[in-house]
Amino acid sequence: MPRSNRRYKLRFHRGSIAENAPILSSGTLTPPEKFSFKPEALPKWIQRFERFCKATGLDKQSGENQVNTLIYTMGEQADDIFISFEFTTEQEKSYEEVKERFENHFIVKRNVIFE
């Protein structure tokens, strides 16, 4: 089937991301665009992703589900970056931990030299 620009309706199944989400008047909600992988764009992109999480009820789901949705929504390159992080089994299922690692990865650290 050819791909179109139509928005797809979220289906609400028991145990799904949006099980407890509020009902939206339009019945559709589009996740944020794929992340550009430009460091300066991360804060705004994360803010949009977290709004999406609240609107769909993802923020009430398991950390593992939130992490998987974050990485999927960011785009293919996020998988490679995620794999490069060293996590314990529990850390890799924590949305806050994974978000912090991505933020640390993209924040440019500057060395300031004082004379």
N, C-alpha and C positions, 0 to 999 in steps of 0.2 A: 504494500500500500504506500503511495507516495506521501512524503511528509508535507504537512501544510503548516501555516502560521497560526492555525486555530489553537485556542487555549483548551486544554483538556480538563474536564471536571475531575476533581478529586473524589475518589470513591472511599466511603467510610466503611471499613470492615473492622470487626472486633480484633483488637491487637494492632491495628494499623497506626501509622503516624498520627492521623487526624481523628482518631476515635473520639476524643473528648473536645474536639475543636468546635468553636461557635459556628453556627450556620451562617454562611455568607449570603447576602442577597443575590449576588450574581451566580453563586454556585461554583465559581472558579477562582483559583488563586495560583499565580505563577511564581515559582521560586525566583530568587535573584538571578541575574545573568551570571554566566561563568566568571570566575575571578580573573582579572587581567594579569595577575602575578607581578604587579608593580607595587612596591612597598608602600608608597603613599596612598594607594587605593584601599589597603586592607581595613583600616578603621571604619570607613564608610560601608564597605562591603559586609563586614561582620555585623554592623548595626542593622543593615537590611536583612541579613540572614536571620538574626535574632528576632526581628519583627515577624518574619515569615514563620519562625518556630512558634511564636506566641499565637499568631493567627490560625495556625493549623493544629495547635495542640502538641506539637513535637516537643515543646519544653516540658511536658508532663510525661513523656515517654522515657525509656531507659537511656542511660548515658551512651551505651553502645549504639543504639538506634540514632541518637543525635550525632555522634561522631561519624557514623557511616553516611548520614545525610549531608553533613558538612563537607566531607571529602568528595562525595559524588557531585554535590552542587558546585563546589569550587572548580572541578574539572580534572582531567586526566593527570595533569602535572602534579596535583596535590597527592596522588597516590605515591609517586616517587619520593616526594618530600616526607610524607608520613612514614614511609618505610625507613627513611634515614634516621628518624628519631629513635632513641632507645627508651623503651617503656617497660614497666612491669605489666603483668596481665591486667591488673586493676587500673593502672594509669591510662592504658590505651582505650579503656571503656569510659573514661571521664571526659565529658565535653569540655569542662573548664580547663583541665590539664592539656588536652590536645589544642584547644584554642590558644592557650598561653604559649605553647611550643611554636605554633605558627606565627604568633605575634613576635616572639623572640627571633624567629628565623628571618622575618621580613623587616624588623626594625633595624635601621642602619645605626651601628654604634660608631660614634666619632671619638677619636682620641684627641683631647685638647692638650696642647703643649703650652705650658706657661714658662716664660723666661724670667 
